Structure formats: structure tokens, C-alpha cells
Amino acid sequence: MNSMTYKGYTARIEFDERDNILVGRVLGVRSIISFHGVTVAALRDEFEKSINDYLADCAEQGMKPEKSASGNLMLRVPREVHGAAIVASQAAGKSLNEWATEALKNAANV
């Protein structure tokens, strides 16, 4: 995935062949924040303007801006998966949290 990051927000970047433009969409927030540009520089400029506009709108409306992640994740998994994860984390000499964080990072290509 091609992406851009600004002020803690990440956008997925795609090429729109029909209109011959680059298109971006901010990920991880409920609000639809999208932008486009003909060049990478124009796309980045529009991305930053979009985020700044979103933050200004939130401030104007007295709302707290959404962030894509809080750092807390609760999962419900089958008992056997939970048990196997505990065994795997202990075998790796890690806490379940450390082991799961590593597994998620690897899966998300971070």
C-alpha cells in the first residue's frame, strides 16, 4: 500500500487511471477525508490542507478530533487460540502483550 502520514493521520494513496490523478483517503477515522493531486507534491499539499481543515472544523465545533488508534486493543478470540497464544508467547520468552504486538506488527508490515 502506498501511503502518506501527517500529524498522526495516515492516508492510502491510489492512482485514478480514468482521471489521471493521484487520490488519497485518510484511514482509521469515521469521517470521510479525501483529496487528490496531479503530482506527488500537489497530493501532499492537499493531504496536509485536508487534515488542517479537519482539525480546524473539529475545534470550531468543539469536538475532539478522532485519531486512528488509541493504543488499546481488545480482542475476543476462541479459547483454544488464546491458550495457544499464551504458550507461544511463553516459549518466546515474552509477555502475551509483547508477543501479540510483534505478531500484529509483522502482519501489518509496520
N, CA, C and O atoms as a DFTB+ gen file, in Angstrom:
440 C
 N C O
     1  1       0.849      -1.184       0.000
     2  2       0.000       0.000       0.000
     3  2       0.887       1.236       0.000
     4  3       1.848       1.317       0.765
     5  1       0.572       2.177      -0.840
     6  2       1.243       3.470      -0.827
     7  2       0.499       4.359       0.146
     8  3      -0.731       4.396       0.158
     9  1       1.262       5.079       0.966
    10  2       0.617       5.899       1.984
    11  2       1.408       7.175       2.249
    12  3       2.568       7.315       1.861
    13  1       0.731       8.096       2.925
    14  2       1.333       9.337       3.405
    15  2       0.885       9.515       4.845
    16  3      -0.206       9.085       5.221
    17  1       1.731      10.152       5.654
    18  2       1.398      10.410       7.046
    19  2       1.623      11.879       7.353
    20  3       2.594      12.487       6.901
    21  1       0.694      12.443       8.142
    22  2       0.788      13.850       8.546
    23  2       0.032      14.018       9.852
    24  3      -1.134      13.635       9.952
    25  1       0.688      14.587      10.850
    26  2       0.101      14.857      12.164
    27  2      -0.583      13.620      12.764
    28  3      -1.629      13.730      13.404
    29  1       0.010      12.461      12.553
    30  2      -0.531      11.232      13.118
    31  2      -1.643      10.592      12.302
    32  3      -2.199       9.577      12.722
    33  1      -1.980      11.154      11.154
    34  2      -3.013      10.596      10.280
    35  2      -2.339       9.963       9.073
    36  3      -1.369      10.500       8.536
    37  1      -2.863       8.814       8.650
    38  2      -2.305       8.100       7.509
    39  2      -3.354       8.030       6.411
    40  3      -4.532       7.785       6.670
    41  1      -2.908       8.247       5.186
    42  2      -3.798       8.173       4.034
    43  2      -3.290       7.122       3.057
    44  3      -2.088       6.990       2.828
    45  1      -4.225       6.386       2.494
    46  2      -3.915       5.434       1.426
    47  2      -3.910       6.205       0.105
    48  3      -4.804       7.012      -0.149
    49  1      -2.920       5.959      -0.719
    50  2      -2.776       6.664      -1.986
    51  2      -2.989       5.682      -3.133
    52  3      -2.426       4.587      -3.142
    53  1      -3.809       6.089      -4.102
    54  2      -4.053       5.276      -5.288
    55  2      -3.991       6.163      -6.529
    56  3      -4.149       7.381      -6.454
    57  1      -3.758       5.526      -7.660
    58  2      -3.764       6.245      -8.929
    59  2      -5.103       6.010      -9.607
    60  3      -5.524       4.867      -9.784
    61  1      -5.769       7.092      -9.986
    62  2      -7.034       7.012     -10.711
    63  2      -6.715       7.129     -12.198
    64  3      -6.484       8.226     -12.705
    65  1      -6.705       6.004     -12.887
    66  2      -6.306       5.972     -14.297
    67  2      -7.295       6.733     -15.181
    68  3      -6.898       7.363     -16.161
    69  1      -8.567       6.674     -14.836
    70  2      -9.582       7.344     -15.644
    71  2      -9.361       8.855     -15.679
    72  3      -9.421       9.474     -16.742
    73  1      -9.101       9.453     -14.492
    74  2      -8.912      10.904     -14.416
    75  2      -7.442      11.323     -14.432
    76  3      -7.130      12.513     -14.443
    77  1      -6.529      10.323     -14.433
    78  2      -5.093      10.577     -14.468
    79  2      -4.631      11.451     -13.296
    80  3      -3.878      12.409     -13.472
    81  1      -5.108      11.089     -12.080
    82  2      -4.734      11.818     -10.872
    83  2      -4.408      10.835      -9.750
    84  3      -4.781       9.663      -9.798
    85  1      -3.716      11.334      -8.762
    86  2      -3.472      10.585      -7.535
    87  2      -4.585      10.935      -6.558
    88  3      -4.959      12.101      -6.425
    89  1      -5.111       9.924      -5.875
    90  2      -6.217      10.112      -4.953
    91  2      -5.826       9.546      -3.595
    92  3      -5.247       8.463      -3.506
    93  1      -6.146      10.286      -2.543
    94  2      -5.846       9.831      -1.193
    95  2      -7.088       9.794      -0.335
    96  3      -8.021      10.572      -0.537
    97  1      -7.098       8.871       0.638
    98  2      -8.188       8.770       1.606
    99  2      -7.582       8.472       2.956
   100  3      -6.789       7.541       3.101
   101  1      -7.961       9.276       3.963
   102  2      -7.447       9.094       5.315
   103  2      -8.069       7.837       5.911
   104  3      -9.280       7.632       5.826
   105  1      -7.240       7.009       6.506
   106  2      -7.662       5.736       7.082
   107  2      -7.834       5.836       8.596
   108  3      -7.203       6.665       9.252
   109  1      -8.689       4.989       9.130
   110  2      -8.796       4.843      10.571
   111  2      -9.664       5.860      11.275
   112  3      -9.674       5.898      12.506
   113  1     -10.393       6.687      10.543
   114  2     -11.325       7.639      11.157
   115  2     -12.685       7.478      10.475
   116  3     -12.763       7.098       9.306
   117  1     -13.754       7.772      11.221
   118  2     -15.099       7.639      10.657
   119  2     -15.381       8.708       9.615
   120  3     -16.080       8.453       8.634
   121  1     -14.842       9.905       9.823
   122  2     -15.059      10.985       8.861
   123  2     -14.422      10.622       7.522
   124  3     -13.353      10.014       7.478
   125  1     -15.084      10.998       6.442
   126  2     -14.512      10.753       5.116
   127  2     -13.644      11.952       4.764
   128  3     -14.147      13.050       4.529
   129  1     -12.345      11.729       4.731
   130  2     -11.385      12.771       4.387
   131  2     -10.634      12.274       3.158
   132  3      -9.831      11.344       3.237
   133  1     -10.908      12.909       2.021
   134  2     -10.240      12.503       0.792
   135  2      -9.684      13.737       0.092
   136  3     -10.083      14.866       0.376
   137  1      -8.756      13.497      -0.829
   138  2      -8.054      14.590      -1.507
   139  2      -7.435      14.028      -2.771
   140  3      -7.353      12.810      -2.935
   141  1      -7.002      14.892      -3.658
   142  2      -6.358      14.427      -4.884
   143  2      -5.352      15.464      -5.380
   144  3      -5.361      16.618      -4.951
   145  1      -4.487      15.025      -6.293
   146  2      -3.496      15.905      -6.890
   147  2      -2.932      15.282      -8.152
   148  3      -2.988      14.066      -8.340
   149  1      -2.393      16.122      -9.007
   150  2      -1.805      15.647     -10.264
   151  2      -0.372      15.180     -10.046
   152  3       0.100      14.280     -10.741
   153  1       0.324      15.784      -9.086
   154  2       1.696      15.394      -8.758
   155  2       1.755      14.960      -7.304
   156  3       0.827      15.210      -6.535
   157  1       2.836      14.317      -6.934
   158  2       3.016      13.905      -5.543
   159  2       3.074      15.137      -4.642
   160  3       2.495      15.139      -3.555
   161  1       3.765      16.173      -5.085
   162  2       3.852      17.404      -4.282
   163  2       2.471      18.022      -4.087
   164  3       2.139      18.462      -2.986
   165  1       1.671      18.058      -5.139
   166  2       0.312      18.612      -5.024
   167  2      -0.554      17.730      -4.128
   168  3      -1.369      18.234      -3.355
   169  1      -0.375      16.420      -4.232
   170  2      -1.136      15.489      -3.395
   171  2      -0.798      15.694      -1.921
   172  3      -1.691      15.747      -1.075
   173  1       0.495      15.809      -1.618
   174  2       0.911      16.023      -0.227
   175  2       0.333      17.329       0.297
   176  3      -0.163      17.380       1.422
   177  1       0.392      18.386      -0.507
   178  2      -0.150      19.683      -0.104
   179  2      -1.647      19.567       0.197
   180  3      -2.116      20.103       1.200
   181  1      -2.388      18.882      -0.650
   182  2      -3.833      18.707      -0.453
   183  2      -4.120      17.844       0.777
   184  3      -5.084      18.097       1.499
   185  1      -3.294      16.836       1.016
   186  2      -3.433      15.991       2.209
   187  2      -3.282      16.842       3.466
   188  3      -4.114      16.777       4.370
   189  1      -2.220      17.639       3.519
   190  2      -1.985      18.478       4.691
   191  2      -3.103      19.502       4.878
   192  3      -3.533      19.752       6.004
   193  1      -3.576      20.095       3.781
   194  2      -4.698      21.031       3.870
   195  2      -5.948      20.337       4.395
   196  3      -6.675      20.901       5.213
   197  1      -6.202      19.114       3.929
   198  2      -7.382      18.368       4.363
   199  2      -7.334      18.074       5.854
   200  3      -8.339      18.222       6.550
   201  1      -6.181      17.660       6.344
   202  2      -6.045      17.377       7.779
   203  2      -6.181      18.664       8.575
   204  3      -6.877      18.696       9.590
   205  1      -5.523      19.725       8.124
   206  2      -5.629      21.011       8.838
   207  2      -7.073      21.517       8.855
   208  3      -7.525      22.051       9.868
   209  1      -7.804      21.354       7.744
   210  2      -9.218      21.747       7.693
   211  2     -10.043      20.905       8.661
   212  3     -10.901      21.430       9.371
   213  1      -9.783      19.594       8.687
   214  2     -10.498      18.694       9.599
   215  2     -10.273      19.121      11.053
   216  3     -11.219      19.200      11.836
   217  1      -9.024      19.391      11.402
   218  2      -8.708      19.798      12.771
   219  2      -9.346      21.148      13.109
   220  3      -9.835      21.339      14.222
   221  1      -9.344      22.077      12.162
   222  2      -9.977      23.387      12.374
   223  2     -11.483      23.238      12.541
   224  3     -12.073      23.893      13.400
   225  1     -12.121      22.380      11.729
   226  2     -13.557      22.139      11.856
   227  2     -13.893      21.549      13.219
   228  3     -14.871      21.952      13.849
   229  1     -13.093      20.604      13.672
   230  2     -13.321      19.998      14.985
   231  2     -13.224      21.053      16.082
   232  3     -14.060      21.091      16.985
   233  1     -12.210      21.907      16.005
   234  2     -12.028      22.962      17.007
   235  2     -13.207      23.927      16.979
   236  3     -13.702      24.338      18.028
   237  1     -13.651      24.284      15.791
   238  2     -14.760      25.224      15.629
   239  2     -16.061      24.657      16.214
   240  3     -16.876      25.390      16.774
   241  1     -16.236      23.339      16.070
   242  2     -17.450      22.696      16.568
   243  2     -17.310      22.198      18.006
   244  3     -18.250      21.634      18.567
   245  1     -16.139      22.410      18.597
   246  2     -15.904      21.966      19.969
   247  2     -15.823      20.454      20.109
   248  3     -16.127      19.907      21.169
   249  1     -15.414      19.780      19.042
   250  2     -15.298      18.326      19.046
   251  2     -13.836      17.918      19.164
   252  3     -12.941      18.618      18.689
   253  1     -13.609      16.787      19.799
   254  2     -12.259      16.243      19.869
   255  2     -11.978      15.490      18.569
   256  3     -12.749      14.604      18.201
   257  1     -10.886      15.822      17.860
   258  2     -10.577      15.128      16.604
   259  2     -10.330      13.639      16.847
   260  3      -9.724      13.249      17.844
   261  1     -10.804      12.837      15.932
   262  2     -10.558      11.404      16.005
   263  2      -9.106      11.113      15.668
   264  3      -8.522      11.760      14.798
   265  1      -8.546      10.173      16.333
   266  2      -7.241       9.629      15.960
   267  2      -7.477       8.205      15.507
   268  3      -8.442       7.564      15.924
   269  1      -6.610       7.717      14.668
   270  2      -6.844       6.403      14.086
   271  2      -6.694       5.268      15.094
   272  3      -7.264       4.197      14.888
   273  1      -5.948       5.468      16.172
   274  2      -5.778       4.390      17.146
   275  2      -5.390       4.964      18.499
   276  3      -4.660       5.950      18.594
   277  1      -5.896       4.323      19.534
   278  2      -5.604       4.776      20.898
   279  2      -4.409       4.042      21.494
   280  3      -3.789       4.524      22.442
   281  1      -4.088       2.879      20.940
   282  2      -3.026       2.059      21.523
   283  2      -3.581       0.954      22.397
   284  3      -2.826       0.107      22.873
   285  1      -4.886       0.946      22.618
   286  2      -5.540      -0.126      23.374
   287  2      -6.350      -0.969      22.401
   288  3      -7.093      -0.440      21.575
   289  1      -6.198      -2.276      22.506
   290  2      -6.886      -3.186      21.602
   291  2      -7.453      -4.337      22.408
   292  3      -6.716      -5.036      23.104
   293  1      -8.753      -4.537      22.318
   294  2      -9.380      -5.685      22.982
   295  2      -9.852      -6.645      21.905
   296  3     -10.524      -6.248      20.953
   297  1      -9.499      -7.900      22.063
   298  2      -9.886      -8.912      21.096
   299  2     -10.660     -10.022      21.787
   300  3     -10.382     -10.367      22.936
   301  1     -11.612     -10.565      21.091
   302  2     -12.290     -11.775      21.539
   303  2     -11.870     -12.864      20.560
   304  3     -12.132     -12.784      19.359
   305  1     -11.216     -13.876      21.104
   306  2     -10.748     -14.983      20.276
   307  2     -11.219     -16.285      20.919
   308  3     -11.515     -16.319      22.113
   309  1     -11.286     -17.339      20.137
   310  2     -11.655     -18.634      20.715
   311  2     -10.664     -19.040      21.809
   312  3      -9.479     -18.711      21.751
   313  1     -11.174     -19.753      22.792
   314  2     -10.366     -20.176      23.943
   315  2      -9.085     -20.890      23.512
   316  3      -8.021     -20.661      24.088
   317  1      -9.186     -21.756      22.498
   318  2      -8.006     -22.517      22.069
   319  2      -6.953     -21.604      21.432
   320  3      -5.757     -21.865      21.560
   321  1      -7.384     -20.530      20.743
   322  2      -6.440     -19.569      20.167
   323  2      -5.753     -18.800      21.288
   324  3      -4.541     -18.590      21.243
   325  1      -6.505     -18.384      22.278
   326  2      -5.940     -17.671      23.432
   327  2      -4.896     -18.545      24.129
   328  3      -3.798     -18.087      24.445
   329  1      -5.256     -19.814      24.365
   330  2      -4.327     -20.731      25.026
   331  2      -3.060     -20.946      24.218
   332  3      -1.957     -20.947      24.764
   333  1      -3.224     -21.127      22.917
   334  2      -2.059     -21.341      22.056
   335  2      -1.175     -20.094      22.018
   336  3       0.050     -20.205      21.962
   337  1      -1.786     -18.915      22.047
   338  2      -1.020     -17.666      22.051
   339  2      -0.230     -17.527      23.345
   340  3       0.915     -17.075      23.325
   341  1      -0.827     -17.912      24.469
   342  2      -0.106     -17.859      25.752
   343  2       1.108     -18.778      25.703
   344  3       2.202     -18.380      26.101
   345  1       0.927     -19.998      25.220
   346  2       2.034     -20.956      25.124
   347  2       3.119     -20.420      24.194
   348  3       4.305     -20.498      24.514
   349  1       2.717     -19.874      23.038
   350  2       3.695     -19.348      22.071
   351  2       4.459     -18.167      22.654
   352  3       5.664     -18.044      22.438
   353  1       3.772     -17.296      23.392
   354  2       4.456     -16.134      23.979
   355  2       5.444     -16.575      25.052
   356  3       6.554     -16.049      25.133
   357  1       5.036     -17.547      25.881
   358  2       5.939     -18.043      26.920
   359  2       7.141     -18.747      26.304
   360  3       8.264     -18.618      26.792
   361  1       6.897     -19.493      25.229
   362  2       8.002     -20.185      24.553
   363  2       8.993     -19.189      23.958
   364  3      10.186     -19.474      23.851
   365  1       8.488     -18.021      23.572
   366  2       9.350     -16.979      23.005
   367  2       9.973     -16.110      24.096
   368  3      10.770     -15.220      23.801
   369  1       9.614     -16.365      25.347
   370  2      10.163     -15.582      26.452
   371  2       9.600     -14.174      26.517
   372  3      10.280     -13.245      26.953
   373  1       8.355     -14.015      26.082
   374  2       7.731     -12.692      26.036
   375  2       6.388     -12.730      26.754
   376  3       5.784     -13.788      26.928
   377  1       5.941     -11.554      27.164
   378  2       4.580     -11.469      27.681
   379  2       3.623     -11.648      26.505
   380  3       4.011     -11.487      25.348
   381  1       2.380     -11.981      26.811
   382  2       1.392     -12.119      25.744
   383  2       1.236     -10.809      24.985
   384  3       1.080     -10.815      23.764
   385  1       1.276      -9.681      25.701
   386  2       1.160      -8.374      25.058
   387  2       2.331      -8.127      24.099
   388  3       2.124      -7.680      22.971
   389  1       3.551      -8.417      24.544
   390  2       4.721      -8.230      23.671
   391  2       4.633      -9.133      22.443
   392  3       4.900      -8.703      21.321
   393  1       4.257     -10.384      22.671
   394  2       4.169     -11.350      21.585
   395  2       3.091     -10.939      20.577
   396  3       3.323     -10.985      19.368
   397  1       1.915     -10.538      21.070
   398  2       0.815     -10.137      20.187
   399  2       1.173      -8.858      19.426
   400  3       0.844      -8.727      18.247
   401  1       1.839      -7.920      20.090
   402  2       2.259      -6.693      19.425
   403  2       3.189      -7.013      18.266
   404  3       3.047      -6.458      17.176
   405  1       4.139      -7.906      18.500
   406  2       5.075      -8.298      17.444
   407  2       4.337      -8.978      16.294
   408  3       4.613      -8.705      15.126
   409  1       3.403      -9.859      16.625
   410  2       2.638     -10.569      15.591
   411  2       1.809      -9.591      14.754
   412  3       1.749      -9.707      13.530
   413  1       1.171      -8.631      15.426
   414  2       0.370      -7.629      14.708
   415  2       1.254      -6.736      13.843
   416  3       0.888      -6.416      12.712
   417  1       2.418      -6.328      14.366
   418  2       3.330      -5.500      13.579
   419  2       3.782      -6.236      12.325
   420  3       3.828      -5.652      11.242
   421  1       4.114      -7.509      12.468
   422  2       4.544      -8.304      11.310
   423  2       3.414      -8.443      10.304
   424  3       3.643      -8.324       9.101
   425  1       2.207      -8.692      10.774
   426  2       1.067      -8.867       9.884
   427  2       0.700      -7.578       9.175
   428  3       0.243      -7.600       8.033
   429  1       0.900      -6.443       9.855
   430  2       0.551      -5.132       9.273
   431  2       1.714      -4.516       8.509
   432  3       1.588      -3.413       7.977
   433  1       2.838      -5.209       8.448
   434  2       4.026      -4.709       7.747
   435  2       4.478      -3.367       8.289
   436  3       4.810      -2.465       7.519
   437  1       4.494      -3.224       9.610
   438  2       4.921      -1.957      10.236
   439  2       6.383      -2.042      10.576
   440  3       6.949      -1.088      11.109
